[in-house]
Amino acid sequence: MLKNTIATLLLLFVFGALDPAAVTAEERPNIIFIFVDDLGWMDIGCYGNKLAETPHIDKLATAGMRFTDFYAAGAVCSPTRCAVQSGQNQARIGITDFIPGHWRPFERSTTPMVTAALPLDTVTVAESLQKTGYATGYVGKWHLGSGPNFGPAKQGYEFAVEVNGAQRPGSFRVTGRTDLKPNPKQFRTEFEGEMCRQFIRDNKDTPFFLMLSPYHVHIPLSSRSDLVLKYEKKARKLGLEMPHPVYAAMLEEVDNLVGEVVDEVETQGMTNNTMIVFTSDNGGLYRRFDYREHADDTVASQAPLRGEKGTLFEGGIRVPLIVKHPGVVPAGTINSTLSISYDFYPTFVSLAQGVLPANQTIDGVDLLPTLTGQSKKLDRGPLYWHYPHYHHDRPASAIRDGNWKLIQYLDGSKDLELYNLIEDIGEANDLSEQFAGRVADLKNKLAAWQQDVSARMPMLNLSYDPSRAHEWWNRRTSKPVNSDGRKRFPPTELPLK
């Protein structure tokens, strides 16, 4: 009966037949948003990973809906986090790179400055949900500005626990909550799970929005030694080299964290009245790029996708999305609807039967019609990206319109690449010369959008040093190996120096 009631209420609201003010707290579902750092499209079992074991996440997909064409709004973390909190494409705000940004004074172009924090006058998704009576909680990585004036506690989250640092006991830190101390023997994901459980228990009698943003699976790669050993053995047995066994161990830790949250929801009897959303802030990492001992080790394969985090190829922006809500989202379904990170804002506000901010542009669209199965097509235009920075590729913008994707490089080269993603998901065949008319159409749409959002652009660098071009992502170090020729993975449970 409860399932049918919730589904009916949602559908009534979608079609405008329900007055939000008349909805009682018991009729509005809880929302748990799990936002993993650097998780690639193929990194979990239900998307094709053959090494890492992710049974809890896979169970979410079995009981809910898995998306095939969902995109992160940005190719790195802060831009996508900005899009989630604001409901806007991050180019409008100027958070186009990870905060505080990074610069390559020797490259062909100088890249624009990055807005240093999510502006306080931005109405966040949490603040919109608070207005409908939701309790709001945040656990994990923020990366949208630091210091006493910024952070989740200042921007709509009543329960805010920022967690940063390496995944070892005693090596991570909690920001802003001196009263919350990790157990000296706790790993970071264990502490994050404990904080989520506490928030769920404390708000069992009111609708709540909980955003869990674990620092995992971001580098530095670090995990429990027993899990690393498990995956070294399993990889050898299966003849696999990817993903990196430490990375696979980190994926299992994320899965255990998801299991902890789901278990608490079930313990509190909230399963049928809770939407759980699982996704990533950008594509996965192929190589480490941190110049340390394992700098040229492969972290994870993005195949069949091209590229990785820090690029506008599919490997940098196409990410997993799983949504579970019993009685509302059909179980065991696969959805190929084009959707993107800033769609969460209007979706969550719609689910809470709230109202979007009147004076803030919302670029996202409500996903509820496609989540409930009422519509297979959203009323939306093309998807856009703007990453005017050097990272694992050159500065670029991109547009996806239907099956077609155009990448426009912004380093002064005027290079354009066109791909048909239905026929060529790996972006191996540039069709720009064969389809000049389509290139012109997409380029015009992209230019109009760039102007609309006041996209900040790179400029010609008068100090360009061709001998150092692309130096950052071309650099490698020697690969450490054992005497038997296998890669050497050091113990990860190390004392702090």
N, C-alpha and C positions, 0 to 999 in steps of 0.2 A: 504493500500500500504506500509506504514512504517513497519508494522508487518512483511510482507512478505520479505521486503528488509533485515531487521535485521536477520531473520531466514536464508535467503539464504547466507548472509555473514558469519554467524556462521558456517553453514555446509561446505561452501567452505574452511574456515580456518581449520576446524576439519580434512578435507581430504587433506590438504596441497596445495590447489589451489589458495591461496590468499597471496600476498606479504604484510606483516604487514606495511611496509613503505608506501604503496600506499593507506592505509585506511585513510579517513578523520575523523576529530574529531566527526562530526555529525553521523558517522556510528558506533561508538563504544558506547555501553550502559553504563549508570551509574551503579554502584554496591553499594548497601547498605547492610552491614553485621551486623545483630543484634545478639549479643553474650551475652546471659543472664547468670548470675552467679548462679550456683547450681540448675538449673531448671531440675526437674526429667522428665522421659519419659512419665509419666501419669499425669503430672501437668496441662495440658491445655485441654480445652474442646474437641478439635478435636482428642485428644489421649485418652479421656475417663474420664476426671475429671468431677464429678457430682456436685461439690459445687462452685468452682471458675468460674466466668463469664469472658470469654476471646473472645468476638465476633470479635475483630479486627484481632487477630491472627488466629482464625478459618476461617475468610474470606480469609486470605492469602492462607490457605490450600485449600479452595474451588476453588480459582482462580489459584492455582498452583499445586505443587507436594509435597506429604507428604511421607517421608521415614520411613520405619519400622525397618530397621537394620542399622541405622547410629550410629557411636560410637564416643565418646570423646576420644581423644588420651591419656588423663590422667584421673586418678580417683579424682584429685583435680585440683585447678585452674591454677597455674603457669605452670605446664607441658603442659596442653592443649593450653594455650596462647602462649607458646613457639613454639608448633607445628604449630599453625596457622600462626604465623609471619615468621617462617623459612621454612615451607614446609617439615620439618624433624621430625622424631620421636625424642622426647625430650631426649631420652637416649643418643643420639649422643652428645648432648650439656652438659648434666649433670644436667638439671633442672628437676629432678625427683620428687620433692616435692614442696609444696608451699614455696615460698621464704620468709624468710631465712631458712626454714626447722625447724624441731623440733626433739628433741632427748629424748629417754627414757633410761637412764643409767642403769636401773634395769632389762631391758628385756634380753631375751636369746641372742640376737645379737645386735651388734652395727651397726648402719646404716651409709651409706656413706654420705659424705658432699655433699651439693647442690651448684651448680654454682649460684652465688649471683645475676646475672643479665644476660639478653640476650646480648651476646657479640656484641660489636659495629661493628665487621667485618662481622657479619651475614647480608646478603642482605635480608631485610624484604620484605614481599609481597607489602607493600606500596612503598618501593624503586624501586621494579621491575615495578610497575604500573606508578610511576613517570616518568620512562624512556620512557614510551609510550605516555606521555603528559597528564596523569591524575592528577587532583587536588586530594589531599588526606586529609582526616579529621579523627580525633579520639576524641570521647567523652566518658568519663566514667572511669572505673577501668582499670589500666594497669597491675600492679603486676608482672613486669618483670625486676625489678631493680629500685632503687630510687636514688635521689641525682642529682647534677647538670649535670652529664655526661650521664645519662640514661633517658629513658622515650620516649614517642611517638614523641615528638618534636625533639629528637636527632636521631630518627630511622625511618625517612621517612614520618612523618605526618606534613604537613605544618600548619594545623589548629589542635592544640592539646589542649584539655581541660580535664585534669584528675580530676575526681570527686570521693571523698572518704568520708566516715563518715555516721552517722546514718541518717535515713529518717525522719528528722524533720526540720522545718524551723530554720535556723541558726546553725545547728549542723553538716553540711557537709562542706568540704573545697575544694577549687579549686586550683590545683597545677600548677605553671608555667605560669599562665596568670593573672597577677595582675590587668589587665584592664577589666576583666570579673567578675562582681560581681553579685551574686544571689540577687534577691529581698528578703528582710528580712522575707517575709511571704511565700516564695517558698519552696515547698518540693523538695527533690533531683531529683526525676523523672521529675518534672515539669521543673527544670532548664536544665536537660539533653535534654529534648524535645525542649526547646527554643534554645539551642546551635545547635542542629541538624537542626532546621528550618533555623537558620542564615546561616549555612554552605551551605545548599541546595540552598537558595536564592542567596548567593554570587557566586555560581558556576553553575548557571543555563545555562550558555552559553558554558560550557566546560565539557567534560566527567569527572566524579569524582568517587572516592572510599571513602565511609564514613563507618567507623567502630563505631558502637554504642555498648558500653559494660557497661550496667548499673550495679551498685553494687547490685541491687535487683537480686534474692530474698535471698541473703546471710543473715545469722544471723549478728547482733541481729535483731530479728523480731520486726518490728516497722512499723506502718501504721496510716492512718487517723482514728480517733475514729469513725466517721460515717460509714466508710467501715467495720471496725471491728464489730460494732454493727449489721450491715446488715448481716454479715456472721454468727455471733452467732445465730441470729434469724433464718436464713435460714437453718443452720445445725440442729438446734433443730427440725424445721418443717420437714426436710427430714430424721431425725433420723441418721444423720451422725456425726462422730467425726473427720474424716480426710478429707482434711487436716485441720490443726490448723486454726481457723478463722482469726487470724492475718496474717498467711501465705496466706490464700485465698485472703485477702484484698491486700496484696503485689502483688499477681498475677494479680489482676484487675488493679493495678497501672502500671505494666509492659504492660498490654494490652492497657491501655490508652496512654502510651508512644509510642507504636507501631502505634496506631491510629493517633497520632500527626505527626509522620514521614510520614506515608502514605498520610495523608491529604495534607501535604506540597508538596509532589511529585505530587499529583493530581492537586493542585492549580497552580503549575508551568507548567502543561501540559507535565509532564515527564513520565507518567505511562507506556506507550508502549515502552519506551526506558530505562527502569530501571529494573534491576534484584534485588529483595529483598530476602535475605537469613536470616532465623531465626533459631537459634540453641542455645545450652548450652555448658558450659565449662566442666561439669561433671555431674554425676547423682545427684539425689535429696538427701536431708537430711531426715533421719527417725526420729532421736531425736537430741536435741540441742547440748548436749555435751559441755556446756560452764559453768556449775556449778552455774548458776544464778537461779533466782526464778522459772523459768519454765524448768529446766534442764532435767527433765524426761518426759516432754510433747511430745507427738508425733507431729512432724511437718507435715509430709506427708507420705502416704503409697506409697511404690514402687511396690506394687502388680500389676501384677503377678510376677514381677521380685524379685529376691533375692538380699539382700545386699543394700548398699547405698553409697553415697559419701565416698571416702576413702577406698573402697574395689574394687577388680577386678571381683566381681560378676556382673551380668548384671545391677543390680540396681545402681552400681557405675559408669558405663561407657556407657550404652546404653542411648541415649538422643534423643529428638525430632530434626528433620530437616525438614524445609518447605522452598521451593524455588518457587518464583513467578516471571515470566517474560512473559507477554502477547505476544502471537504469536511465542514464542520460546519454553517455557515449557508448555506441554499440561495441561490444567486446569482440576482440580478434579481428578488427578491421584495419585495412591499409588505405591511406588517403594520399592522393597525389596532388592535392590542391596547392598552388603556389602560395606560400605564406612566409612571414618574416617576423623578427623579434619584436618590432614595435606593434604588432597585432595583439600582443598579450594585454596591453593596457586597456583598450576598449573591450576586449573579451572579458577580462576580469571584472571591469566595472559593470558590464552588461549582466554577467552572472550574479553579481551582488545587487543588481537592480538599482544601481546608482546613476549618477548623471556625470557626463564628461565635463571638464572645466570649460567655461564659456569663452575665456580669453586666451586659450592655448591651442595652437594648431595640433591636431592629432592626425598623424599620417597613417596610423594603423587602421585595420578594419576588424570588425567583430567576427570571430571565428565560430561563434556558437551555431549558426545555421549549418555549417559543414561538420562540426563536431557532433551535432545531434542527428545528422543524416537527413535533415530537411532540405538541404541544398548541396549539390555537388560542385557548384561554381560560385565564387565570391564576386561581388561587384567591386572590382578594383582595376587599377591601371597597372603599368609596368612596375617592376621592382628596381630600385636604384641603389648604387653604392658609390662612395667617394672616399678614397684612401690616398691622399696626396703626399704620401711619405714613402721613403725607401725602407724596405724591410727585407723580405725574401724575394722581392721583385721591385720593379720601378713604380713610381707614383702613378696612380690610375683612377679612373672612374669606370663604372660599368652599368649596364642596363639589361634586365631580362624582360622580354615582352613575348609572352607565349612560349614557343619552343626556341626562340632565338635569343642569343646573348651577344652583346657587343662590349668589348673592352677597349677603352680609349686611354692610351698612355699620355701622361701629363709632364713628361720630362723634356719637352721640346722636340721630341722626335716625330710627333704627329702620327705615330703608329696606331693602327686600328686593327682589331682582330674580331672576326665574326664566327660564331659557332651555332650549330643546330644541336641542342642538347638532347633531343629525343633520339637522334641518330648517332650522336657522338658525345656521350656523357664525359668521356675522357679528354675532350677539347684537343684532339690530335690534328684536326683538319680545319685550318683557317679558310673560311669561305668568302672572305672580304672581296677578293677579286672577281669571283663568280657572281656575286649578288651586290653589285655596286648600289643599286636602287634601295635595297633594304638597309645597307650600311648608311646611306644618306638619311633615310627616314629615322633610324634609331639614333644617329648622331644628332639630328635636330631635336628629337625628344629629350635626349640627354642634356643638350645645351640649354634647352628651355628649363629643365628641372634644376640644373646647376645655378641658373640665374634666379629661379624662384626661391631657392634655399640660401642664396648668397654664399655659395660654396667657395671656400678659400682655396686659392690656386698656388702652385709652385711658381717660382720666377727663375729666370736665367741666372746662373751662377757665374760671375765674372772670374771666380777663382777656381774654376773647374780643373781638376787634375786627371786626365784620362788614364794615367798609369795606376790610379787607385780606384777606378770605377768599379762598383759592385764589390768592393773589397770585403765588406762585412759578411756577406753571405757566401763568398768564395773561400774564406779562410777555413782551414782544417788543421787538426793536430794529429799526431801519431795515435794509432789505435792500440790500446794496451791489450795484450793477449797472454794467456797462460802458456806454459811450456808445450802443451799439446796442440797449440794453435788456435784454441777456442778463445773467444772474447772473455775478458776477465771483468767480473762484476764485484766490486769490493763490498764488504759488509756495510749495511746501512744503519744499524743501530749503534752509532758511534757517540762517545761522550763529546760534549761541547768543548772546544779549545779555548 
